[in-house]
Amino acid sequence: MEMVEEDVVIIGAGIAGLATAVALRRLGIKALVLEKSDGLRATGAALTLFPNAWLALDALGVSHKLTSVYAPAKREFVTNLGTGATQEVFYAGKSGIGSGLRSVHRQSLLEALADELPDDTIQFSSKIAAIDSQTLNGSSAALIHLGDSTIIKAKVLIGCDGVHSMVAQWLGLSESINSGRSSVRGLAVFPHGHGLNQDIRQFVGVGLRAGFIPLNDRDVYWFLNCYSPPKGEIIVKDPELIQREVLEKYDNVLPPLYVDVIQHCDLSTLTRAPLMFRRPWDILFGNLSKGNVTVAGDAMHPMTPDLGQGGCSALEDAVVLGRHIGNSLIKSKGHIVISGDNDIAQALERYVKERKWRVTWLVTGSYLSGWVQNAGSNWLMKFLRDVIFYKFLFGWTANVACYDCGKLPSVSLGESDSSNPGKID
């Protein structure tokens, strides 16, 4: 059994984990990122980044890598599958904030973040067996037990390990719950070009919300959210069977343009997953940090995708967490202390205090948005969705996407630089 000591350990090399590592890197702190997969995971194919995400990427010094490649969406149209009526949706947010609304390949975002980190930052194929803690002489440390019997002793542990987070479980947070809906997502590839405008298209019906958005001249990201199969029914996981099932079930429901997108799907990108979320009150009143341990991204606030804020809020988390740790560095003259006044535990508590109200609203708003958009067939639900929500409330809820999470502080660490990171005492 080998014991290894690290200053900061981040579990999970997804958006939250890599962004947090980049934020700490900007402060002169090197983190070890543990990832269970053997490479960067791009499940989900693509995602849409709203202005708040681009402001966070600006703070991390990464946004320029993506804005030079991906164009902003020009317009968004929503079609009622029952009536055939199409309406243009307008966002009520302030213009000129961030870099607009752009959809990017998930792999491109992960690589843009990972490229900012030293080569030895991410340790792949690191399966976590258990998490424990140790207190000695007034100082606490987290013990991460790996599947190969290695034990990593971390002075700071940040869980970015997704919806079924082991770190969240260790903190005592409740399990995420199933919303009763599932999502099929994929990337359609048109080798000779798709000829589509740079517009977002959505199609809504009873228990169904589908959409697509071009990423470039060849690739189109598409999704289909629907009620989950009845309990006990076999859920198909093979990509080819998923595609066939979607086409057979919705071929006569969705317009030919959307069906064509599904038919061009690269099956290696096709996934189906239940839409999970954490109860808002569990976030608001739960333990989001304990001593030198906290969580970020889906490990803290898994949400349904109906406001498009899952990945965006994870980027916000990284900047806010980095800012509070950076402010602690400034007060302690370039050192992060794990005992006494102004220690790292207090910095993590301030991070949680700043984030919990916003992410609670995002989880709640996302769930309610999904409920309305997948409304039933009675006249009241149609009225709520087509008149109240899309014409009035949608633009208002989009204001959450104009949120500015702030900047990282400038930390002077004396002789410390990117190759000689700040010291944690």
C-alpha positions as CSV (number, residue, x, y, z in Angstrom):
1,M,0.0,0.0,0.0
2,E,1.5,3.3,-1.2
3,M,0.8,6.6,0.5
4,V,1.1,9.8,-1.6
5,E,0.7,13.4,-0.4
6,E,-0.8,16.1,-2.5
7,D,-1.8,19.7,-1.8
8,V,-5.0,19.9,-3.9
9,V,-6.8,16.9,-5.4
10,I,-9.7,17.3,-7.8
11,I,-11.8,14.2,-8.6
12,G,-13.2,14.3,-12.1
13,A,-11.7,15.7,-15.4
14,G,-15.0,17.0,-16.7
15,I,-15.9,20.6,-17.3
16,A,-16.0,21.5,-13.6
17,G,-12.8,19.6,-12.7
18,L,-10.6,20.9,-15.5
19,A,-12.0,24.5,-15.1
20,T,-11.2,24.4,-11.4
21,A,-7.7,23.1,-12.1
22,V,-7.2,26.0,-14.6
23,A,-8.5,28.6,-12.0
24,L,-6.0,27.3,-9.4
25,R,-3.3,27.2,-12.0
26,R,-3.8,30.9,-12.6
27,L,-3.3,31.4,-8.9
28,G,0.0,29.5,-9.0
29,I,-1.5,26.4,-7.3
30,K,-1.0,23.0,-9.0
31,A,-3.7,20.5,-8.5
32,L,-3.8,16.7,-9.2
33,V,-6.9,15.7,-11.2
34,L,-8.0,12.1,-10.8
35,E,-10.1,10.8,-13.7
36,K,-11.6,7.3,-13.8
37,S,-11.7,7.0,-17.6
38,D,-8.6,6.4,-19.7
39,G,-9.0,9.8,-21.5
40,L,-11.1,12.9,-21.6
41,R,-14.8,12.0,-21.7
42,A,-16.9,13.9,-24.2
43,T,-20.3,12.2,-23.4
44,G,-23.0,14.5,-24.7
45,A,-21.2,15.4,-27.9
46,A,-21.7,19.1,-27.6
47,L,-23.2,21.8,-25.4
48,T,-24.5,25.4,-25.7
49,L,-22.6,28.0,-23.8
50,F,-24.5,31.1,-22.8
51,P,-23.0,34.5,-22.1
52,N,-22.4,33.6,-18.4
53,A,-20.2,30.7,-19.5
54,W,-18.2,32.9,-21.9
55,L,-17.6,35.4,-19.1
56,A,-16.3,32.6,-16.9
57,L,-14.1,31.4,-19.7
58,D,-12.8,34.9,-20.1
59,A,-11.8,34.9,-16.5
60,L,-10.0,31.6,-17.0
61,G,-8.2,33.0,-20.1
62,V,-9.6,30.3,-22.4
63,S,-12.5,31.8,-24.3
64,H,-10.5,33.1,-27.3
65,K,-9.6,29.5,-28.2
66,L,-13.3,28.7,-28.9
67,T,-14.8,32.0,-30.0
68,S,-12.4,32.0,-33.0
69,V,-13.8,28.6,-34.1
70,Y,-17.5,28.7,-33.2
71,A,-20.0,31.3,-34.5
72,P,-22.8,32.7,-32.3
73,A,-26.3,31.6,-32.9
74,K,-28.3,34.2,-34.8
75,R,-31.9,33.3,-33.9
76,E,-34.0,30.7,-32.2
77,F,-37.3,29.3,-33.4
78,V,-39.8,27.0,-31.5
79,T,-42.3,24.9,-33.4
80,N,-45.4,23.5,-31.8
81,L,-45.7,20.0,-33.2
82,G,-49.4,19.9,-32.5
83,T,-50.4,23.0,-34.5
84,G,-47.4,23.5,-36.7
85,A,-47.1,27.1,-35.5
86,T,-43.6,28.5,-35.3
87,Q,-42.5,31.5,-33.2
88,E,-39.2,33.2,-32.8
89,V,-38.0,33.3,-29.2
90,F,-36.3,36.5,-28.0
91,Y,-33.9,36.7,-25.0
92,A,-34.5,39.5,-22.6
93,G,-30.9,39.6,-21.5
94,K,-28.6,42.5,-22.1
95,S,-26.9,42.6,-25.4
96,G,-23.2,42.6,-25.8
97,I,-22.6,40.5,-22.7
98,G,-19.9,37.8,-23.0
99,S,-19.6,36.2,-26.5
100,G,-23.3,35.6,-27.1
101,L,-24.7,32.1,-27.3
102,R,-22.5,29.6,-29.1
103,S,-22.7,25.8,-29.2
104,V,-19.3,23.9,-29.1
105,H,-18.1,20.4,-29.3
106,R,-17.7,19.1,-25.7
107,Q,-14.3,17.6,-26.6
108,S,-13.1,21.0,-27.9
109,L,-14.0,22.7,-24.6
110,L,-12.3,19.9,-22.5
111,E,-9.2,20.1,-24.6
112,A,-9.1,23.9,-24.5
113,L,-9.1,23.6,-20.7
114,A,-6.7,20.6,-20.4
115,D,-4.2,22.4,-22.7
116,E,-3.8,25.1,-20.0
117,L,-2.5,22.5,-17.5
118,P,0.9,20.8,-17.1
119,D,1.1,17.4,-18.7
120,D,1.2,15.6,-15.3
121,T,-1.9,17.3,-13.9
122,I,-4.5,14.7,-15.0
123,Q,-4.1,11.1,-13.8
124,F,-6.3,8.9,-15.9
125,S,-7.6,5.4,-15.0
126,S,-7.8,6.5,-11.4
127,K,-10.8,4.7,-9.9
128,I,-11.8,5.9,-6.4
129,A,-12.6,3.1,-3.9
130,A,-13.3,5.2,-0.8
131,I,-12.9,8.6,0.8
132,D,-11.9,9.2,4.4
133,S,-10.5,11.9,6.5
134,Q,-7.7,12.3,9.0
135,T,-7.1,14.9,11.7
136,L,-3.7,15.4,13.2
137,N,-2.5,18.2,15.4
138,G,-5.5,20.4,14.5
139,S,-5.0,20.0,10.8
140,S,-7.3,17.8,8.7
141,A,-6.7,16.0,5.4
142,A,-8.8,13.9,3.0
143,L,-7.7,10.4,2.3
144,I,-8.6,9.1,-1.2
145,H,-8.3,5.4,-1.6
146,L,-7.7,4.3,-5.2
147,G,-8.6,0.9,-6.7
148,D,-4.9,-0.1,-6.9
149,S,-4.6,0.3,-3.1
150,T,-2.8,3.7,-3.4
151,I,-3.9,6.2,-0.8
152,I,-3.6,9.9,-1.6
153,K,-3.5,12.3,1.3
154,A,-4.9,15.6,0.2
155,K,-4.8,18.9,2.1
156,V,-7.7,20.1,-0.1
157,L,-10.2,17.9,-1.9
158,I,-12.7,19.2,-4.5
159,G,-15.3,16.8,-5.9
160,C,-16.1,17.3,-9.5
161,D,-17.2,13.7,-10.0
162,G,-20.6,14.2,-11.5
163,V,-24.2,13.3,-10.8
164,H,-23.3,10.2,-8.7
165,S,-20.5,11.9,-6.8
166,M,-18.6,10.0,-4.1
167,V,-17.5,13.3,-2.6
168,A,-21.0,14.5,-2.4
169,Q,-22.0,11.2,-0.7
170,W,-19.2,11.6,1.8
171,L,-20.4,15.1,2.6
172,G,-23.8,13.7,3.3
173,L,-25.7,15.2,0.3
174,S,-28.8,13.3,-0.8
175,E,-28.7,11.2,-4.0
176,S,-29.8,12.9,-7.2
177,I,-33.3,11.8,-8.3
178,N,-34.7,10.9,-11.7
179,S,-36.9,13.6,-13.2
180,G,-39.0,11.1,-15.1
181,R,-37.5,12.2,-18.4
182,S,-34.6,11.0,-20.4
183,S,-32.5,12.6,-23.1
184,V,-31.0,11.3,-26.4
185,R,-28.1,13.3,-27.8
186,G,-25.8,13.0,-30.7
187,L,-23.8,14.7,-33.4
188,A,-25.0,14.6,-37.0
189,V,-22.3,14.8,-39.6
190,F,-22.9,16.0,-43.2
191,P,-19.6,15.4,-45.1
192,H,-20.6,17.8,-47.9
193,G,-22.2,20.4,-45.7
194,H,-25.7,20.7,-44.2
195,G,-26.7,24.1,-45.7
196,L,-28.5,25.2,-42.5
197,N,-28.5,28.7,-41.0
198,Q,-26.8,29.3,-37.7
199,D,-30.1,29.1,-35.9
200,I,-31.4,27.1,-33.0
201,R,-34.5,25.1,-33.8
202,Q,-36.7,23.5,-31.2
203,F,-39.8,21.3,-31.6
204,V,-42.2,20.8,-28.7
205,G,-45.1,18.5,-28.2
206,V,-46.8,16.5,-25.4
207,G,-44.0,14.9,-23.4
208,L,-41.4,15.8,-26.1
209,R,-38.9,18.5,-26.7
210,A,-36.4,18.1,-29.5
211,G,-33.9,20.5,-31.2
212,F,-30.7,21.0,-33.1
213,I,-28.1,23.7,-33.7
214,P,-25.2,23.7,-36.2
215,L,-21.7,23.7,-34.8
216,N,-20.0,24.4,-38.1
217,D,-20.6,23.7,-41.8
218,R,-20.6,19.9,-41.3
219,D,-21.6,19.1,-37.7
220,V,-25.1,19.5,-36.2
221,Y,-25.7,18.9,-32.5
222,W,-29.2,17.5,-31.8
223,F,-31.1,16.4,-28.7
224,L,-34.5,14.8,-27.9
225,N,-35.9,14.9,-24.4
226,C,-39.0,12.8,-23.6
227,Y,-40.7,10.9,-20.9
228,S,-38.6,7.9,-19.7
229,P,-39.8,4.4,-20.5
230,P,-42.2,2.8,-17.9
231,K,-40.4,1.2,-15.0
232,G,-39.4,-2.3,-15.8
233,E,-39.2,-1.7,-19.6
234,I,-35.9,-2.6,-21.1
235,I,-33.9,0.6,-21.9
236,V,-31.9,0.2,-25.1
237,K,-28.3,1.4,-24.8
238,D,-26.8,0.3,-28.1
239,P,-26.4,3.5,-30.3
240,E,-27.7,1.8,-33.5
241,L,-30.8,0.5,-31.7
242,I,-31.4,3.9,-30.0
243,Q,-31.3,5.6,-33.4
244,R,-33.7,3.1,-34.9
245,E,-36.1,3.4,-31.9
246,V,-36.1,7.2,-32.1
247,L,-36.8,7.1,-35.9
248,E,-39.5,4.5,-35.6
249,K,-41.3,6.4,-32.7
250,Y,-41.0,9.9,-34.0
251,D,-40.7,9.7,-37.8
252,N,-44.3,10.8,-38.2
253,V,-44.1,13.4,-35.4
254,L,-41.0,15.4,-36.1
255,P,-40.5,17.3,-39.4
256,P,-38.4,15.8,-42.2
257,L,-35.6,18.2,-41.6
258,Y,-35.1,16.9,-38.0
259,V,-35.4,13.3,-39.1
260,D,-32.7,13.9,-41.7
261,V,-30.4,15.2,-38.9
262,I,-31.0,12.0,-36.9
263,Q,-30.3,9.8,-39.9
264,H,-26.9,11.5,-40.3
265,C,-25.9,10.9,-36.7
266,D,-22.4,9.7,-36.0
267,L,-23.4,6.7,-33.8
268,S,-20.2,6.9,-31.8
269,T,-21.6,10.2,-30.3
270,L,-25.1,8.9,-29.7
271,T,-26.1,8.5,-26.0
272,R,-29.2,8.1,-23.9
273,A,-29.4,9.0,-20.2
274,P,-32.0,9.8,-17.6
275,L,-32.3,13.5,-16.7
276,M,-31.3,13.8,-13.0
277,F,-31.4,16.6,-10.6
278,R,-30.8,17.3,-6.9
279,R,-33.7,18.6,-4.8
280,P,-33.3,22.4,-4.4
281,W,-33.7,22.2,-0.6
282,D,-31.0,19.6,-0.4
283,I,-28.6,22.1,-2.1
284,L,-29.8,25.0,0.0
285,F,-29.7,23.3,3.4
286,G,-27.2,20.4,2.7
287,N,-23.5,20.3,3.5
288,L,-21.8,21.5,0.4
289,S,-18.5,21.7,2.2
290,K,-16.9,20.1,5.3
291,G,-13.5,21.3,6.4
292,N,-11.2,21.2,3.5
293,V,-13.6,19.3,1.2
294,T,-16.2,20.7,-1.2
295,V,-17.9,20.0,-4.5
296,A,-18.5,21.8,-7.8
297,G,-20.5,21.2,-11.0
298,D,-22.9,18.3,-11.2
299,A,-21.4,16.9,-8.0
300,M,-23.0,19.9,-6.2
301,H,-26.0,20.9,-8.4
302,P,-27.1,18.3,-11.0
303,M,-29.9,19.8,-13.0
304,T,-32.1,19.0,-16.0
305,P,-30.9,20.7,-19.3
306,D,-34.0,22.8,-19.8
307,L,-32.2,26.2,-19.2
308,G,-28.9,25.0,-20.7
309,Q,-27.0,25.9,-17.6
310,G,-25.4,22.6,-16.4
311,G,-22.0,23.2,-18.0
312,C,-22.3,27.0,-17.8
313,S,-22.8,26.9,-14.0
314,A,-19.9,24.5,-13.6
315,L,-17.6,27.1,-15.2
316,E,-19.0,29.7,-12.9
317,D,-18.2,27.4,-9.9
318,A,-14.6,27.2,-11.0
319,V,-14.1,30.9,-11.1
320,V,-15.9,31.6,-7.8
321,L,-14.0,28.8,-6.0
322,G,-10.7,30.1,-7.5
323,R,-11.5,33.6,-6.4
324,H,-12.2,32.7,-2.8
325,I,-9.1,30.6,-2.6
326,G,-7.1,33.4,-4.2
327,N,-8.4,35.9,-1.7
328,S,-7.3,33.6,1.0
329,L,-3.9,33.4,-0.6
330,I,-3.7,37.2,-0.6
331,K,-4.5,37.5,3.1
332,S,-2.0,34.9,4.0
333,K,0.7,36.3,1.8
334,G,0.9,33.5,-0.7
335,H,0.2,30.6,1.5
336,I,-3.0,28.5,1.9
337,V,-3.3,27.5,5.5
338,I,-5.3,24.6,6.7
339,S,-5.6,25.6,10.4
340,G,-6.2,28.8,12.3
341,D,-7.7,32.0,11.0
342,N,-8.4,32.5,7.3
343,D,-7.8,28.9,6.6
344,I,-8.9,27.1,3.5
345,A,-12.1,25.8,5.2
346,Q,-13.3,29.3,5.6
347,A,-12.6,30.1,2.0
348,L,-14.6,27.0,0.9
349,E,-17.5,28.1,3.2
350,R,-17.5,31.5,1.5
351,Y,-17.5,29.8,-1.9
352,V,-20.5,27.7,-0.9
353,K,-22.3,30.8,0.6
354,E,-22.0,32.6,-2.7
355,R,-23.0,29.7,-4.9
356,K,-25.8,27.9,-3.2
357,W,-28.6,30.5,-3.8
358,R,-27.8,30.9,-7.5
359,V,-27.5,27.2,-8.2
360,T,-30.7,26.4,-6.2
361,W,-32.5,28.8,-8.5
362,L,-31.0,27.3,-11.6
363,V,-32.0,23.7,-10.5
364,T,-35.5,24.9,-9.7
365,G,-35.9,27.0,-12.9
366,S,-34.6,24.2,-15.1
367,Y,-37.0,21.7,-13.6
368,L,-40.0,24.0,-14.0
369,S,-38.9,25.0,-17.5
370,G,-38.9,21.3,-18.5
371,W,-42.2,20.7,-16.9
372,V,-43.9,23.5,-18.8
373,Q,-42.2,22.7,-22.1
374,N,-43.2,19.1,-21.9
375,A,-46.7,20.1,-20.9
376,G,-49.8,17.9,-21.3
377,S,-52.4,18.2,-24.0
378,N,-55.1,20.0,-22.1
379,W,-55.8,23.6,-23.1
380,L,-54.4,25.1,-19.8
381,M,-51.0,23.5,-20.2
382,K,-50.8,24.5,-23.9
383,F,-51.6,28.1,-22.9
384,L,-48.9,28.1,-20.2
385,R,-46.3,26.8,-22.7
386,D,-47.1,28.5,-25.9
387,V,-48.4,31.9,-24.6
388,I,-47.1,32.5,-21.1
389,F,-43.8,30.7,-21.2
390,Y,-42.4,31.2,-24.7
391,K,-43.8,34.7,-25.2
392,F,-43.1,36.2,-21.8
393,L,-41.3,34.0,-19.3
394,F,-38.6,32.5,-21.6
395,G,-36.8,35.7,-22.2
396,W,-37.0,36.5,-18.5
397,T,-35.5,33.1,-17.4
398,A,-32.8,33.7,-20.0
399,N,-31.6,36.6,-17.8
400,V,-29.9,34.0,-15.7
401,A,-27.6,33.4,-18.6
402,C,-26.3,37.0,-18.4
403,Y,-24.8,36.5,-14.9
404,D,-21.2,37.6,-14.4
405,C,-19.4,35.4,-11.9
406,G,-16.5,37.8,-11.7
407,K,-12.8,37.6,-12.1
408,L,-9.9,35.8,-10.5
409,P,-7.8,37.9,-8.2
410,S,-4.2,38.8,-9.0
411,V,-2.1,36.9,-6.6
412,S,1.6,37.8,-6.0
413,L,3.4,34.8,-4.7
414,G,6.9,36.3,-4.6
415,E,9.2,33.8,-6.3
416,S,6.4,31.4,-7.1
417,D,5.5,31.0,-10.7
418,S,3.7,28.5,-12.9
419,S,6.5,25.9,-12.3
420,N,6.8,26.7,-8.6
421,P,3.3,26.9,-7.3
422,G,2.1,28.4,-4.1
423,K,2.6,26.5,-0.9
424,I,-0.1,25.1,1.3
425,D,0.8,24.9,5.0
